[in-house]
């Protein structure tokens, strides 16, 4: 998921009418002081990194004067917090808070709906609140939406009474609108600060679905975070464009060992990998690792991708330097595997002379049109290569790994000390 | 008289082009047969003895052509090479040039 920084999330929430503390971003201590002077003291100085638990890590400080602001900002900028360098601070007015609540909308994998959560107690220790202790949830039926009466019921269930109920319910509806508008996986306000002027989003977090990033050029996010906390590699960025330009099927490509360091440290051989579906991919990866190979990448090309998508992702996978093999594997798939195969065949024919690869390649097709798929490698002369092994429906992931190991050893003509 | 080229765009970015002079001399018309397989898109037909679209170019570009590549691959094996299915990857090509300039060898070029 692409995680927005706090100040980016707050800007989007403000556009939807949600109140946030007055504040601006500073990249230097002097800038922080100028902003703080403008806002008025006391102020909060908040490290802008896409991580939670900043308060506990000391990445949020307070200042009651210009001197304090300068000192605190100087200490925070450049500091490493949770492995990330702080380059920017959000300088905000420090709120006078009567009480704190928790509000979130998340994509719930259990209910398979957006779920709105409201907790009576918010703030830094919200994870420790026992289930049922002032926590209310509402699974949203998207054909109906999340209406004000749903929100009123939710807030009431959490034990909130009194004058703040309508404002909190409106806030929940506004946050749900943010979740929908920006294709979030998570939209969170923690804490919802109850102040004299009503509820304020004291902190905010928006995490965007990676697959929806291409729908939101206005956010300026070219990268998703399937890759974790590091920046995307050039090949990952190129692969992401394939899905961005074509919604038919997926080609999720992540380099799990981009520089080969993992393979080197473990004495394994780097290979390129593609699988149809995450489950079979993980099973095959496990088997390959067990027999001495470290896939340089993970790729899930499922959902019945077009042959053109398969062509493009195969070119990306085989462009990775230092790979000494390529494995493609499907589960017993309902995907139309003849289309899948055509993309790989075209890629092989374009990048290899006569379609004959330079490294060992094992291609395992199991499922719909698998025989047609396998026949294509014969028809186009690819299967006659001694470096190509085709496997069909009667094989397991273990068979794929062993077949690849055997092929690799033949290629190298020097059997390695590899686990059996 | 030359018949020129017929081409149409595809949804993912790219195009299919037919050299109609070559195609007119093709005896198999394998591309049309391949496209009309029961599990494929069936957007090609024969008109005046050369391949043509049975849908509009706009429909093909909106996804009517499912980019199965069957036409091009059938032409490779059973036809006479009149089709070019172009699927550009400008960013990858640029990256490969950068890699090679930096002394890195793409996996498919290693010796």
Interface residues (C-beta under 8 A of the other chain):
Chain A: X234 X235 X237 X238 X241 X242 X245 X246 X248 X272 X306 X307 X308 X309 X311 X312 X315 X316 X318 X319 X320 X321 X322 X323 X326 X336 X338 X339 X342 X343 X345 X346 X349 X351 X352 X357 X358 X359 X369 X376 X379 X380
Chain B: X10 X11 X12 X13 X14 X39 X63 X66 X67 X68 X69 X70 X72 X73 X76 X77 X85 X87 X89 X91 X92 X95 X96 X98 X99 X104 X105 X106 X107 X108 X109 X110 X111
